[in-house]
Amino acid sequence: MAELKEAAEQFAKDLANQNIAGLMMAFTPNGMGQAMALQAQMQAAGGPQPSGPVTTTVEVVGQEGDDHLVDLTMSSDAGSRVIATRWKQDATGAWKVDGISLKA
């Protein structure tokens, strides 16, 4: 699972730094669609935007079938949010985000 945690940590770092190129490489087509919907939902909800540094915590939660569940906690001066991600390995063995949502 070390490779999964490393991939998730890089994904969280890319998310915090808004590294679009890195994020694009991390998603499956299904995951990309969910990410775009989530982004639209978050923009519509408004709320405080972080103005300081963002810290991230990655926790491998478990497994459901072939999917591996990872929670990403993003914290800033505006508060924190937990993002639930669902990871799969592609044909080359690389870990990809196949699902993403905000946890309540």
C-alpha positions in Angstrom: 0.0 0.0 0.0 3.0 2.3 0.2 2.7 3.1 -3.5 -1.0 4.1 -3.1 -0.2 6.4 -0.1 2.6 8.0 -2.1 0.3 8.5 -5.1 -2.4 10.0 -2.8 0.1 12.3 -1.1 1.2 13.6 -4.4 -2.4 14.1 -5.5 -3.2 16.0 -2.3 -0.1 18.2 -2.9 -1.2 18.9 -6.5 -4.7 19.7 -5.2 -3.4 22.1 -2.6 -1.1 23.8 -5.1 -3.7 23.8 -7.9 -1.3 21.9 -10.1 -3.8 21.2 -12.9 -1.3 19.2 -15.1 -0.5 16.8 -12.2 -4.2 16.5 -11.3 -5.1 15.6 -14.9 -2.7 12.7 -14.9 -4.2 11.3 -11.6 -7.8 10.8 -12.8 -9.5 8.1 -14.7 -12.2 9.4 -17.1 -14.9 8.6 -14.4 -12.9 10.3 -11.7 -12.4 13.4 -13.9 -16.1 13.7 -14.5 -16.8 13.5 -10.8 -14.0 16.1 -10.0 -15.5 18.6 -12.5 -19.0 18.1 -11.0 -17.5 18.6 -7.5 -15.7 21.7 -8.5 -18.9 23.2 -9.9 -20.8 22.3 -6.7 -18.1 23.9 -4.5 -18.1 27.1 -6.5 -21.9 27.3 -6.4 -21.8 26.8 -2.6 -19.4 29.7 -2.1 -18.0 30.0 1.4 -14.7 31.2 2.7 -11.7 30.8 0.4 -8.4 29.9 2.0 -5.9 32.8 2.0 -3.0 31.1 3.8 -1.1 27.9 3.2 -3.0 24.6 2.8 -1.9 21.6 4.7 -2.9 18.1 3.8 -3.3 14.8 5.6 -3.7 11.5 3.8 -5.4 8.5 5.4 -5.8 5.1 3.6 -9.2 4.1 4.9 -9.7 0.6 3.4 -10.8 -1.4 0.4 -14.1 -2.1 -1.3 -13.6 -4.8 -4.0 -10.9 -3.6 -6.3 -11.3 0.0 -5.1 -9.1 1.5 -2.4 -10.5 4.3 -0.3 -8.4 7.3 0.8 -9.5 10.3 2.7 -7.7 13.6 2.1 -8.1 16.3 4.8 -7.3 19.8 3.4 -6.9 22.4 6.1 -6.3 26.2 5.9 -7.2 29.3 7.8 -10.7 29.0 6.4 -11.3 25.6 8.0 -10.9 22.0 6.8 -12.6 19.7 4.4 -12.4 16.0 4.0 -12.3 14.7 0.5 -13.1 11.0 0.0 -11.3 9.5 -3.0 -11.6 6.0 -4.6 -8.5 4.7 -6.3 -7.9 2.0 -8.8 -4.8 0.7 -10.5 -4.8 1.1 -14.3 -3.4 -1.5 -16.8 0.2 -0.2 -16.2 -0.2 -0.5 -12.4 -0.4 3.2 -11.8 -2.8 4.4 -9.1 -5.6 6.6 -10.5 -8.5 8.5 -8.8 -11.7 6.9 -10.0 -14.1 8.7 -7.6 -14.0 11.9 -5.6 -16.6 13.5 -3.2 -16.8 15.8 -0.2 -17.5 14.0 3.1 -20.2 15.6 5.2 
